[in-house]
Amino acid sequence: MGRMRRLALQAASVALIAVAHAATARITYAQSAKTPGTIADGWSTASPRDEIRPAFAREDSGGADGRGSLVIRADRREGLDGWWTRTFPVVGGRSYRFRAAYRAEGIAEPRRSVVARIVWTEARGKRVALEPQPVSDYLRGATVMAEPEFPTTRGADRDGWTEVSDTYEVPKRAERATIELHLRWAPESTLRWSAVSFAETSLPPPRVVRLATVHFRPTGGRTPADNRRMYEPLIAEAARRRADLVVLGETLTYVNTGKSLVDVAEPVPGPSTEDFGRLAKKHNLYIVVGLVERDGHLVYNVAALIGPDGRLVGKYRKVCLPRGEIEAGIAPGSDYPVFATRFGTVGLMVCYDGFFPEVARALTNRGAEVIAWPVWGCNPLLARARACENHVYLVSSTYEDVSRNWMISAIYDHAGDPIATARDWGTVAIAEVDLDRRLHWASLGDFKAEIPRHRPADANKRPSAGATNALSSPDRHGVISARTSLMSRGDTHTDESNILHARLLATLSCFQSNPYPPPRSLCVCKVDCVCFESGSAGVQTADRHWHGCLALSMDARCHVVGAVDLADRRGGGLATEVIGRMIKRSGNARVSVGREGFMDHRPSVDLLESIHLFPGVYQIKAIGRAEDEFESRVVEAVYSHVAARSDLDYSVRSTPGGRHVALTLDITVQTAEQVRAIYAEIRDVKGLTLLL
């Protein structure tokens, strides 16, 4: 009996010790979240106010570099804001590179909620003035201080870690740089910061480009070809002055020909892009030309970008139409593509678009560094506003005479000032700019870096957590949209070899019968699942999410069309099994396997054979590093198989993504066999993935 009592007392003691350890652990965690200076390696925590402080923790293993992570967690309350911070010594006038990586869970808008800041101060923590003072004609007499820097968000790697980095020249009077790694305004979310470095380096070379505008109004031509020929000597003059990009006028094949817009409409690519392509190739530059496009029964006002290889890089269909064009039967565009070039990213807009800030903002949101703008006429104050509010270089080419005090043919800088203007008819203006040069404003600092952090939240963003299902009312086109977002949180695992630490992104597009015209309306569902265990458990988890979204679609009597992106470090087995189950459950599904994080597995031709493919537009997307002449390599590989086929219509567009470029080839096909044949031919080209 005594022995049993002693064992019971020993067990009770062990239990009490365990409870005490657990309590101590909780206390330590709470203290580390509230008391600055208690986190190892020089990192401390902060928040604007204690009542909006999130929770902080340190993970000593894992992370982007295997050395752990600085963690911030927000509960269900709105508006929590906190950050990790550490101060580094610096030498004024020298250059330093900051780099960090983050992985976010449950964050609807990382551009606003995941923020890195660098604050320059002197040794006692006081702000420092910039030297020399920036020249400015506003806030006269104000001392321009060194405002916080906001490093740029780059691309994500295959494990879901997103890089944030930039190189800065330290203000001359600065002695300290304080790094802040924020999570703000994201309820029910977790953010991990890792692989943080801040070290002296050299400044990268400037990214210089020579932008040109032509001030010319064709006169005396009877045909589109006549008008095109009038531009040849002006393009030659721009080339003589070493222009990289030259912008021509709006609908130039129509101006003063006596014909209607519809009369001169042509395919794009077509005769005009071929003529200007010949000149672009001859002079080794990019040309932007305003044209009138016919596509079936529709006619568009477009701007076309032609590359130095003579080929069409891409086109933009004018979104905002004035009364006259609407009355003439011109159709509006609906997209804002941007295009990667050898010097940077170019966006296009046309004339009346300049009256509406949404167009230029949409282009810069997608990465445009230069906007080329064929414009018949517009308020020049709006041209300045579009350049200034977006910190983008704007190149306009107009048909207005300068004496009319209306639109001018000019190059505008980030401050909205015209830095080169073509005043006389038949002249060319050129400005050389550095796309990487920062413009510092008094009281604002580098405003371009702040725009993505501070501009309003995007409409219709998915909830940060939980599951929702909202079916909207049909719009005037009969379009209904339904969105679902399901987040698999689960436990935190330490054995990364047994975790599919990646994302399953799926989009289901479907047609649903309804009483509104047209007879079928578009219903879009989205599933977002993260962090599945590998093996059978991972398949079951992914399968449940797919089953939920498919059930939603089927309940709405939708025709399901699916697209899957899977990134699996261990291979594509999970992708194949999940897709197989999905196909089995819905025989009318069409599915493609793509990549996130530049993974290297692709759908097999056998898998495509088991999927029901439909006539329509399909995409071949290639992803690669921008600095590896990726575009030329992939374009040649794809064109060698696609361009020779007379039964295909296709177009190409490029989209930058930090250090990477995504090149998309849209192919219009009539039969599923064409898709399978094309994919069988190009499947081994490095970096390609087929999106259906």
C-alpha positions as CSV (number, residue, x, y, z in Angstrom):
1,M,0.0,0.0,0.0
2,G,2.9,2.4,0.9
3,R,4.6,1.6,-2.4
4,M,1.4,2.4,-4.4
5,R,1.1,5.6,-2.5
6,R,4.7,6.6,-3.3
7,L,4.1,5.9,-7.0
8,A,0.9,7.9,-6.9
9,L,2.8,10.8,-5.3
10,Q,5.6,10.6,-7.9
11,A,3.1,10.6,-10.7
12,A,1.3,13.6,-9.2
13,S,4.7,15.4,-8.9
14,V,5.5,14.7,-12.6
15,A,2.1,16.0,-13.6
16,L,2.6,19.2,-11.5
17,I,6.0,19.7,-13.0
18,A,4.6,19.3,-16.5
19,V,1.8,21.8,-15.8
20,A,4.4,24.2,-14.4
21,H,6.5,23.9,-17.5
22,A,3.5,24.5,-19.7
23,A,2.5,27.6,-17.7
24,T,6.1,28.9,-18.0
25,A,6.1,28.3,-21.7
26,R,2.8,30.3,-22.0
27,I,4.2,33.1,-19.9
28,T,7.5,33.2,-21.9
29,Y,5.5,33.4,-25.1
30,A,3.3,36.2,-23.8
31,Q,6.3,38.2,-22.6
32,S,8.1,37.8,-25.8
33,A,5.1,39.2,-27.6
34,K,4.9,42.3,-25.4
35,T,8.4,43.2,-24.2
36,P,10.8,44.6,-26.8
37,G,14.3,43.2,-26.8
38,T,13.6,39.7,-25.5
39,I,13.8,37.9,-28.9
40,A,17.1,36.3,-29.8
41,D,19.5,37.6,-32.6
42,G,18.7,41.2,-32.0
43,W,15.1,41.1,-33.1
44,S,12.3,42.7,-31.0
45,T,8.6,43.3,-31.5
46,A,6.4,46.4,-31.7
47,S,2.9,47.6,-32.4
48,P,1.3,51.0,-32.7
49,R,-1.0,50.2,-29.7
50,D,-1.1,47.3,-27.3
51,E,-4.8,46.7,-28.0
52,I,-4.1,45.9,-31.7
53,R,-0.9,43.9,-31.1
54,P,-0.8,40.5,-32.8
55,A,1.0,37.5,-31.3
56,F,4.7,36.9,-32.0
57,A,6.7,33.7,-31.9
58,R,10.2,32.5,-33.0
59,E,10.7,29.2,-34.9
60,D,14.3,28.1,-34.6
61,S,14.1,25.6,-37.5
62,G,12.7,25.5,-40.9
63,G,12.1,28.7,-42.8
64,A,13.4,29.7,-46.2
65,D,17.0,29.1,-45.4
66,G,16.6,26.4,-42.7
67,R,17.5,28.8,-39.9
68,G,14.0,29.5,-38.6
69,S,11.4,32.2,-38.9
70,L,10.0,35.2,-37.2
71,V,6.3,34.6,-36.9
72,I,3.3,37.0,-36.5
73,R,-0.2,35.6,-35.9
74,A,-3.4,37.6,-36.0
75,D,-6.6,36.4,-34.4
76,R,-10.2,37.1,-35.6
77,R,-10.1,40.8,-34.7
78,E,-9.9,43.3,-37.5
79,G,-7.1,45.9,-37.7
80,L,-4.3,44.1,-35.8
81,D,-0.9,45.6,-36.7
82,G,2.6,44.6,-35.5
83,W,6.1,44.0,-36.6
84,W,9.5,42.5,-35.9
85,T,12.3,45.1,-35.9
86,R,16.1,45.2,-35.8
87,T,18.6,48.0,-36.2
88,F,21.8,47.7,-38.3
89,P,24.8,50.2,-38.5
90,V,25.3,51.8,-41.9
91,V,27.8,54.2,-43.5
92,G,26.2,57.2,-45.2
93,G,26.7,57.4,-48.9
94,R,27.4,53.7,-49.3
95,S,25.0,51.1,-50.8
96,Y,23.3,48.2,-49.0
97,R,21.1,45.4,-50.1
98,F,18.1,44.3,-48.1
99,R,16.5,40.9,-48.6
100,A,13.9,38.8,-46.8
101,A,11.4,36.1,-47.6
102,Y,7.9,35.6,-46.3
103,R,5.3,32.9,-46.4
104,A,1.7,34.0,-45.7
105,E,-1.4,32.0,-44.7
106,G,-4.9,33.4,-44.8
107,I,-3.9,36.9,-46.1
108,A,-6.3,38.3,-48.7
109,E,-4.0,41.1,-49.9
110,P,-0.3,40.6,-49.1
111,R,0.6,43.8,-51.0
112,R,-1.1,45.8,-48.1
113,S,-0.7,43.4,-45.2
114,V,2.8,42.1,-45.7
115,V,5.2,45.1,-45.6
116,A,8.9,45.5,-45.1
117,R,10.2,49.0,-44.2
118,I,13.6,50.5,-43.8
119,V,14.0,53.7,-41.7
120,W,17.2,55.8,-41.9
121,T,18.3,57.6,-38.8
122,E,21.3,59.1,-37.1
123,A,22.9,57.4,-34.1
124,R,20.4,58.7,-31.6
125,G,17.4,57.6,-33.7
126,K,16.5,61.0,-35.2
127,R,15.5,61.3,-38.8
128,V,18.0,62.7,-41.3
129,A,17.7,65.2,-44.2
130,L,18.5,64.2,-47.8
131,E,21.7,65.6,-49.3
132,P,21.6,67.2,-51.8
133,Q,18.1,68.4,-51.4
134,P,15.8,67.2,-54.3
135,V,14.8,70.0,-56.6
136,S,11.1,70.8,-56.3
137,D,8.6,73.5,-57.0
138,Y,6.2,72.4,-54.3
139,L,6.5,72.8,-50.5
140,R,9.0,75.5,-51.1
141,G,11.3,76.1,-48.2
142,A,10.7,72.6,-46.7
143,T,13.6,70.4,-45.8
144,V,13.3,67.1,-47.5
145,M,13.8,64.3,-45.0
146,A,14.8,60.7,-45.7
147,E,11.4,58.9,-45.5
148,P,11.0,55.2,-45.0
149,E,11.8,52.8,-47.9
150,F,9.5,50.0,-49.0
151,P,11.5,47.2,-50.7
152,T,9.9,45.5,-53.7
153,T,8.0,42.3,-53.5
154,R,9.5,39.8,-56.0
155,G,8.5,36.3,-57.1
156,A,7.8,33.2,-55.0
157,D,10.0,30.1,-55.0
158,R,8.7,26.5,-55.3
159,D,8.2,26.2,-51.5
160,G,6.0,29.3,-51.4
161,W,8.5,31.7,-50.0
162,T,8.2,35.2,-51.6
163,E,11.2,37.4,-51.8
164,V,11.2,41.1,-50.8
165,S,14.4,42.9,-51.7
166,D,16.0,46.1,-53.0
167,T,19.3,48.0,-53.0
168,Y,19.6,51.5,-51.6
169,E,22.2,54.2,-51.4
170,V,22.2,55.3,-47.7
171,P,21.5,59.0,-47.1
172,K,24.8,60.8,-46.3
173,R,23.9,61.7,-42.7
174,A,22.4,58.3,-41.8
175,E,24.2,56.0,-39.3
176,R,21.5,53.4,-38.7
177,A,19.0,51.5,-40.7
178,T,16.0,50.0,-38.8
179,I,14.4,47.1,-40.5
180,E,10.7,46.5,-39.9
181,L,8.8,43.3,-40.9
182,H,5.1,43.9,-40.7
183,L,1.8,42.1,-40.6
184,R,-1.2,44.4,-40.6
185,W,-5.0,44.3,-41.2
186,A,-5.3,40.5,-41.9
187,P,-7.6,38.7,-39.4
188,E,-7.1,35.0,-38.8
189,S,-3.7,34.9,-40.6
190,T,-0.1,33.8,-40.0
191,L,3.0,35.4,-41.5
192,R,6.5,34.0,-41.4
193,W,9.5,36.1,-42.1
194,S,12.8,34.3,-42.9
195,A,16.2,34.6,-44.5
196,V,16.6,38.3,-43.6
197,S,19.9,39.9,-44.7
198,F,21.2,43.5,-44.8
199,A,24.7,43.9,-46.2
200,E,26.8,46.4,-48.0
201,T,27.0,46.0,-51.8
202,S,27.4,48.0,-55.0
203,L,24.6,49.8,-56.8
204,P,23.3,47.9,-59.9
205,P,23.9,49.7,-63.2
206,P,21.1,52.1,-64.3
207,R,18.3,50.6,-66.5
208,V,18.4,53.3,-69.3
209,V,15.9,53.4,-72.1
210,R,15.4,56.1,-74.8
211,L,11.7,56.9,-75.4
212,A,10.5,58.6,-78.5
213,T,7.3,60.3,-79.7
214,V,6.4,61.3,-83.2
215,H,4.3,64.5,-83.8
216,F,2.7,63.9,-87.1
217,R,-0.7,64.0,-88.7
218,P,-0.9,62.1,-92.1
219,T,-2.3,64.3,-94.8
220,G,-3.0,63.5,-98.5
221,G,-3.2,59.8,-98.2
222,R,-6.0,57.8,-99.9
223,T,-5.4,54.4,-98.3
224,P,-4.0,52.9,-95.0
225,A,-0.9,52.0,-96.9
226,D,-0.3,55.6,-97.9
227,N,-0.5,56.7,-94.3
228,R,1.8,54.0,-93.2
229,R,4.5,55.0,-95.7
230,M,4.4,58.6,-94.4
231,Y,5.8,57.4,-91.0
232,E,8.9,55.7,-92.5
233,P,11.3,58.7,-92.4
234,L,10.1,59.6,-88.9
235,I,10.8,56.1,-87.6
236,A,14.2,56.3,-89.3
237,E,14.9,59.6,-87.5
238,A,14.0,58.0,-84.1
239,A,16.3,55.1,-84.9
240,R,19.1,57.5,-85.8
241,R,18.8,59.1,-82.4
242,R,19.0,55.7,-80.8
243,A,15.4,55.3,-79.7
244,D,14.4,52.0,-78.0
245,L,10.7,52.7,-78.3
246,V,8.8,55.1,-80.7
247,V,5.1,55.9,-80.3
248,L,3.0,56.8,-83.3
249,G,-0.5,58.3,-83.5
250,E,-4.0,56.8,-82.9
251,T,-5.9,55.0,-85.7
252,L,-3.3,56.3,-88.1
253,T,-4.5,54.2,-91.1
254,Y,-7.8,56.2,-90.9
255,V,-6.7,59.8,-90.4
256,N,-7.5,62.1,-93.4
257,T,-8.2,59.2,-95.8
258,G,-11.8,60.0,-96.3
259,K,-12.8,56.5,-95.2
260,S,-14.7,55.4,-92.1
261,L,-13.2,53.6,-89.1
262,V,-14.9,50.4,-90.2
263,D,-13.6,50.8,-93.8
264,V,-10.0,50.7,-92.7
265,A,-10.5,47.9,-90.0
266,E,-8.1,45.0,-90.5
267,P,-6.9,41.9,-88.6
268,V,-4.2,42.5,-86.0
269,P,-1.7,41.0,-86.8
270,G,-2.3,42.0,-90.4
271,P,-1.0,44.2,-93.2
272,S,-0.2,47.2,-90.9
273,T,1.7,45.2,-88.3
274,E,3.6,43.5,-91.1
275,D,4.7,46.9,-92.6
276,F,5.7,48.4,-89.3
277,G,7.2,45.1,-88.3
278,R,9.6,45.4,-91.2
279,L,10.6,48.9,-90.0
280,A,11.0,47.7,-86.4
281,K,13.3,44.9,-87.5
282,K,15.2,47.2,-89.9
283,H,15.9,49.8,-87.1
284,N,16.0,47.3,-84.2
285,L,13.5,49.1,-82.0
286,Y,9.9,48.8,-80.6
287,I,7.1,50.6,-82.4
288,V,3.6,51.4,-80.9
289,V,1.0,52.1,-83.6
290,G,-2.7,53.0,-83.3
291,L,-4.9,50.9,-85.6
292,V,-8.4,49.8,-86.2
293,E,-8.9,46.1,-85.7
294,R,-11.5,43.8,-87.1
295,D,-12.2,40.6,-85.3
296,G,-15.1,38.8,-86.8
297,H,-18.1,41.1,-86.6
298,L,-16.4,43.3,-84.0
299,V,-14.3,46.4,-84.7
300,Y,-11.9,47.8,-82.0
301,N,-9.7,50.8,-81.6
302,V,-6.3,49.3,-80.7
303,A,-2.7,50.1,-79.9
304,A,-0.3,47.5,-81.1
305,L,3.3,46.9,-79.8
306,I,5.7,45.6,-82.4
307,G,9.1,44.2,-81.4
308,P,12.6,44.5,-82.9
309,D,12.2,41.0,-84.4
310,G,9.4,42.4,-86.6
311,R,6.7,40.4,-84.8
312,L,3.6,41.6,-82.9
313,V,4.4,41.6,-79.2
314,G,0.8,42.3,-78.2
315,K,-2.2,44.6,-78.5
316,Y,-4.5,46.6,-76.3
317,R,-8.1,47.2,-77.2
318,K,-9.3,50.7,-76.1
319,V,-11.6,50.2,-73.1
320,C,-13.1,53.8,-72.7
321,L,-14.9,54.9,-75.8
322,P,-16.2,58.4,-76.6
323,R,-19.6,59.0,-78.0
324,G,-18.4,59.2,-81.7
325,E,-16.8,55.8,-81.6
326,I,-19.8,54.2,-79.9
327,E,-22.1,55.7,-82.5
328,A,-19.8,54.3,-85.2
329,G,-20.2,50.8,-83.9
330,I,-16.8,50.4,-82.3
331,A,-16.6,47.8,-79.5
332,P,-14.8,48.4,-76.2
333,G,-12.0,46.2,-74.9
334,S,-12.0,44.7,-71.5
335,D,-8.4,43.8,-70.5
336,Y,-5.3,45.7,-69.5
337,P,-2.3,43.6,-70.8
338,V,1.3,44.6,-70.2
339,F,4.2,43.4,-72.2
340,A,7.8,42.5,-71.3
341,T,10.4,44.1,-73.6
342,R,14.2,44.0,-73.5
343,F,14.3,47.2,-71.5
344,G,11.3,46.9,-69.2
345,T,7.5,46.4,-69.0
346,V,5.3,48.4,-71.4
347,G,1.5,49.1,-71.1
348,L,-0.7,50.6,-73.8
349,M,-3.7,52.9,-73.7
350,V,-5.5,54.9,-76.3
351,C,-6.8,58.5,-76.4
352,Y,-10.1,58.7,-74.3
353,D,-8.6,56.2,-71.8
354,G,-6.6,59.1,-70.5
355,F,-9.7,60.8,-69.0
356,F,-10.2,57.8,-66.7
357,P,-7.6,57.0,-64.0
358,E,-8.7,53.3,-63.8
359,V,-6.9,52.5,-67.1
360,A,-3.4,53.7,-66.3
361,R,-3.7,52.4,-62.7
362,A,-4.7,49.0,-63.9
363,L,-1.7,48.9,-66.2
364,T,0.7,50.0,-63.5
365,N,-0.8,47.6,-61.0
366,R,0.2,44.9,-63.5
367,G,3.8,46.1,-63.7
368,A,3.9,48.7,-66.5
369,E,6.9,51.0,-66.2
370,V,6.2,52.8,-69.5
371,I,2.8,53.6,-70.9
372,A,2.6,54.3,-74.6
373,W,-0.3,56.4,-75.5
374,P,-1.5,57.1,-79.1
375,V,-4.0,60.0,-78.4
376,W,-5.9,62.1,-80.9
377,G,-6.6,64.8,-78.2
378,C,-6.9,65.0,-74.4
379,N,-6.5,67.4,-71.6
380,P,-2.7,67.7,-71.0
381,L,-3.4,68.1,-67.2
382,L,-4.8,64.5,-67.2
383,A,-1.6,63.3,-69.0
384,R,0.4,64.8,-66.2
385,A,-1.9,63.3,-63.6
386,R,-1.7,59.7,-65.1
387,A,2.1,59.9,-65.1
388,C,2.4,61.4,-61.6
389,E,-0.2,59.4,-59.7
390,N,1.2,56.1,-61.0
391,H,4.9,57.1,-61.1
392,V,5.1,55.8,-64.7
393,Y,6.8,57.2,-67.8
394,L,4.1,58.2,-70.2
395,V,4.7,58.7,-74.0
396,S,2.0,60.5,-75.9
397,S,1.7,61.0,-79.7
398,T,-1.1,63.4,-80.7
399,Y,-2.7,65.0,-83.7
400,E,-3.3,68.3,-81.9
401,D,-1.3,71.5,-82.8
402,V,0.5,73.0,-79.9
403,S,-1.1,76.4,-80.6
404,R,-4.5,74.9,-79.5
405,N,-3.3,74.5,-75.9
406,W,-4.6,71.0,-75.8
407,M,-2.8,67.6,-75.9
408,I,0.9,67.5,-76.8
409,S,3.3,64.9,-78.1
410,A,5.6,64.4,-75.2
411,I,7.4,62.1,-72.7
412,Y,6.2,62.6,-69.1
413,D,8.3,61.7,-66.1
414,H,7.3,60.4,-62.7
415,A,6.5,63.9,-61.4
416,G,4.1,64.4,-64.4
417,D,6.4,66.9,-66.1
418,P,6.9,66.7,-69.9
419,I,10.7,66.2,-70.2
420,A,10.7,66.2,-74.0
421,T,8.1,67.7,-76.4
422,A,7.8,67.5,-80.2
423,R,6.2,70.9,-81.1
424,D,6.5,71.0,-84.8
425,W,4.7,68.7,-87.3
426,G,6.9,66.0,-88.6
427,T,9.4,66.0,-85.7
428,V,10.5,63.5,-83.1
429,A,11.2,64.1,-79.4
430,I,13.4,61.7,-77.4
431,A,14.1,61.4,-73.7
432,E,16.6,59.1,-72.0
433,V,15.3,57.8,-68.6
434,D,16.5,55.4,-66.0
435,L,13.6,53.0,-65.1
436,D,15.2,52.2,-61.8
437,R,15.8,55.8,-60.7
438,R,13.8,56.7,-57.5
439,L,12.0,60.0,-57.3
440,H,11.9,61.3,-53.7
441,W,9.2,63.7,-52.8
442,A,9.1,66.1,-49.8
443,S,7.0,64.4,-47.1
444,L,6.3,61.3,-49.2
445,G,9.7,59.9,-50.0
446,D,9.7,57.2,-52.8
447,F,6.0,57.3,-53.5
448,K,6.2,54.7,-56.2
449,A,7.3,52.1,-53.7
450,E,4.4,53.1,-51.4
451,I,1.6,52.9,-54.0
452,P,1.0,49.1,-53.7
453,R,1.2,49.3,-49.9
454,H,-1.2,52.2,-49.5
455,R,-3.7,52.1,-52.4
456,P,-7.2,50.9,-51.5
457,A,-8.1,47.3,-51.1
458,D,-9.1,45.5,-54.3
459,A,-12.8,44.8,-54.6
460,N,-14.2,41.2,-54.4
461,K,-11.1,39.8,-52.6
462,R,-11.6,36.4,-51.1
463,P,-12.1,36.2,-47.3
464,S,-9.0,35.5,-45.4
465,A,-10.3,32.4,-43.8
466,G,-13.3,30.1,-43.6
467,A,-15.6,29.0,-46.3
468,T,-18.0,31.3,-48.2
469,N,-20.5,30.9,-51.0
470,A,-22.1,34.0,-52.4
471,L,-24.1,33.9,-55.6
472,S,-24.5,37.4,-57.1
473,S,-27.4,38.7,-59.2
474,P,-26.9,38.6,-62.9
475,D,-25.6,41.7,-64.5
476,R,-26.9,43.2,-67.7
477,H,-25.0,40.6,-69.7
478,G,-26.5,37.8,-67.7
479,V,-23.2,37.0,-65.9
480,I,-23.5,35.4,-62.5
481,S,-20.4,34.9,-60.3
482,A,-20.0,32.6,-57.4
483,R,-16.9,32.3,-55.3
484,T,-15.9,29.8,-52.7
485,S,-12.7,29.9,-50.6
486,L,-11.7,26.9,-48.5
487,M,-8.6,27.1,-46.3
488,S,-7.0,23.9,-44.9
489,R,-5.1,25.0,-41.8
490,G,-4.3,21.8,-39.9
491,D,-1.4,21.4,-37.6
492,T,2.1,22.7,-38.0
493,H,4.5,19.9,-39.1
494,T,8.2,19.8,-38.6
495,D,9.1,16.9,-40.9
496,E,9.0,18.8,-44.2
497,S,9.9,15.6,-46.1
498,N,6.4,14.3,-45.4
499,I,4.5,17.5,-46.2
500,L,3.2,18.8,-49.5
501,H,4.1,22.4,-48.5
502,A,2.6,23.9,-51.6
503,R,-0.6,25.2,-52.9
504,L,-3.5,23.6,-54.8
505,L,-5.1,26.4,-56.8
506,A,-8.2,25.6,-58.8
507,T,-10.5,27.6,-60.9
508,L,-13.9,26.2,-62.0
509,S,-15.6,28.0,-64.8
510,C,-19.1,26.9,-65.7
511,F,-22.2,27.9,-67.6
512,Q,-25.5,28.0,-65.8
513,S,-29.0,28.3,-67.3
514,N,-31.0,31.3,-66.1
515,P,-33.9,33.5,-67.3
516,Y,-31.6,36.4,-68.2
517,P,-30.1,37.0,-71.6
518,P,-28.0,35.5,-73.0
519,P,-29.3,32.0,-72.4
520,R,-26.2,30.9,-70.6
521,S,-24.4,32.9,-68.0
522,L,-20.9,32.5,-66.6
523,C,-20.4,31.2,-63.1
524,V,-16.9,31.2,-61.6
525,C,-15.9,29.2,-58.5
526,K,-12.5,29.3,-56.9
527,V,-10.9,26.9,-54.4
528,D,-7.7,27.8,-52.5
529,C,-6.2,25.1,-50.4
530,V,-2.8,25.1,-48.7
531,C,-0.5,22.7,-46.8
532,F,-1.7,19.2,-47.5
533,E,0.0,16.2,-46.0
534,S,1.6,14.0,-48.6
535,G,0.5,10.4,-49.3
536,S,-3.1,9.2,-49.0
537,A,-4.1,11.7,-46.4
538,G,-3.1,14.5,-48.8
539,V,-5.1,13.0,-51.6
540,Q,-8.2,12.7,-49.3
541,T,-7.9,16.3,-48.2
542,A,-7.5,17.7,-51.7
543,D,-10.2,15.4,-52.9
544,R,-12.7,16.7,-50.3
545,H,-12.0,20.3,-51.4
546,W,-12.6,19.4,-55.0
547,H,-15.7,17.5,-54.1
548,G,-17.1,20.5,-52.3
549,C,-16.6,22.9,-55.2
550,L,-17.8,20.4,-57.8
551,A,-20.9,19.8,-55.7
552,L,-21.5,23.6,-55.6
553,S,-21.2,23.7,-59.4
554,M,-23.4,20.7,-60.0
555,D,-26.1,22.0,-57.6
556,A,-26.1,25.1,-59.7
557,R,-26.6,22.9,-62.8
558,C,-23.3,24.2,-64.2
559,H,-21.1,22.7,-66.9
560,V,-17.8,22.4,-65.0
561,V,-14.5,23.3,-66.6
562,G,-11.5,23.0,-64.3
563,A,-7.9,24.2,-64.2
564,V,-5.4,22.9,-61.5
565,D,-2.0,24.2,-60.5
566,L,-0.1,21.9,-58.3
567,A,3.4,22.4,-56.8
568,D,4.7,19.2,-55.2
569,R,8.4,19.0,-54.3
570,R,8.2,15.2,-54.3
571,G,6.6,14.9,-57.8
572,G,3.2,14.9,-59.5
573,G,1.7,11.8,-58.0
574,L,-0.8,13.7,-55.8
575,A,-1.8,15.9,-58.8
576,T,-2.5,12.9,-61.0
577,E,-4.6,11.1,-58.4
578,V,-6.7,14.2,-57.4
579,I,-7.3,15.0,-61.1
580,G,-8.2,11.3,-61.8
581,R,-10.8,11.4,-59.1
582,M,-12.2,14.7,-60.3
583,I,-12.5,13.4,-63.9
584,K,-14.2,10.2,-62.6
585,R,-16.7,12.2,-60.7
586,S,-17.5,14.6,-63.6
587,G,-17.1,13.2,-67.0
588,N,-17.6,16.6,-68.7
589,A,-14.6,18.2,-66.9
590,R,-11.6,19.5,-68.7
591,V,-8.5,19.8,-66.6
592,S,-4.9,21.0,-67.0
593,V,-1.9,20.7,-64.7
594,G,0.2,23.8,-64.5
595,R,2.7,25.1,-62.0
596,E,3.1,27.5,-59.2
597,G,6.6,28.4,-58.0
598,F,8.1,27.2,-61.3
599,M,7.8,23.5,-60.7
600,D,8.8,21.1,-63.4
601,H,6.0,18.5,-63.7
602,R,3.6,18.8,-66.6
603,P,0.5,16.9,-67.7
604,S,1.2,13.9,-69.9
605,V,-0.3,13.3,-73.2
606,D,-2.0,10.2,-71.7
607,L,-3.6,12.4,-69.1
608,L,-4.8,14.8,-71.8
609,E,-6.3,11.9,-73.7
610,S,-8.5,11.0,-70.7
611,I,-9.9,14.6,-70.5
612,H,-12.7,15.9,-72.6
613,L,-11.3,18.9,-74.5
614,F,-13.4,21.4,-76.3
615,P,-12.9,23.7,-79.3
616,G,-11.9,27.2,-78.3
617,V,-9.0,29.2,-77.0
618,Y,-6.2,27.3,-75.2
619,Q,-3.0,28.7,-73.7
620,I,0.5,27.5,-73.7
621,K,2.3,29.3,-70.9
622,A,6.1,29.4,-70.5
623,I,7.8,30.6,-67.3
624,G,11.5,31.4,-67.0
625,R,14.1,33.9,-65.8
626,A,14.0,37.2,-67.5
627,E,17.8,37.5,-67.7
628,D,18.3,34.2,-69.6
629,E,16.9,35.4,-73.0
630,F,14.0,33.3,-72.1
631,E,11.5,34.9,-74.4
632,S,13.6,34.4,-77.6
633,R,14.3,30.8,-76.7
634,V,10.7,29.9,-76.0
635,V,9.2,31.9,-78.8
636,E,11.4,30.2,-81.3
637,A,10.6,26.8,-79.8
638,V,6.9,27.4,-79.9
639,Y,6.7,29.2,-83.2
640,S,8.6,26.4,-84.9
641,H,5.7,24.1,-84.1
642,V,2.7,26.4,-84.1
643,A,3.3,29.2,-86.5
644,A,3.6,26.8,-89.5
645,R,0.1,25.4,-88.9
646,S,-2.4,27.1,-91.2
647,D,-5.3,25.8,-89.1
648,L,-4.4,27.9,-86.0
649,D,-4.9,31.5,-85.0
650,Y,-2.6,32.6,-82.2
651,S,-1.3,35.6,-80.3
652,V,1.5,36.1,-77.8
653,R,1.8,38.3,-74.7
654,S,4.4,38.5,-71.9
655,T,3.9,39.3,-68.3
656,P,6.8,40.1,-65.9
657,G,6.9,38.6,-62.4
658,G,9.9,40.1,-60.6
659,R,12.9,38.2,-61.9
660,H,10.7,35.9,-64.1
661,V,8.7,36.4,-67.2
662,A,5.6,34.5,-68.1
663,L,5.1,34.2,-71.9
664,T,1.5,33.2,-72.9
665,L,0.6,31.9,-76.4
666,D,-3.2,32.0,-77.0
667,I,-4.2,29.4,-79.6
668,T,-7.7,29.2,-81.1
669,V,-8.4,25.6,-82.2
670,Q,-11.4,23.8,-83.6
671,T,-10.7,20.2,-82.4
672,A,-9.3,18.6,-79.3
673,E,-6.9,16.6,-81.4
674,Q,-5.2,19.8,-82.4
675,V,-4.5,20.6,-78.7
676,R,-3.1,17.1,-78.1
677,A,-1.0,17.2,-81.2
678,I,0.5,20.6,-80.3
679,Y,1.3,19.6,-76.8
680,A,2.9,16.3,-77.9
681,E,5.2,18.4,-80.1
682,I,6.3,21.0,-77.5
683,R,6.0,19.1,-74.2
684,D,9.8,18.8,-73.8
685,V,10.6,22.5,-74.3
686,K,12.0,23.6,-70.9
687,G,9.7,25.8,-68.9
688,L,6.5,25.1,-70.8
689,T,3.2,24.3,-69.2
690,L,-0.2,23.9,-70.9
691,L,-3.2,25.8,-69.5
692,L,-6.5,24.7,-70.9
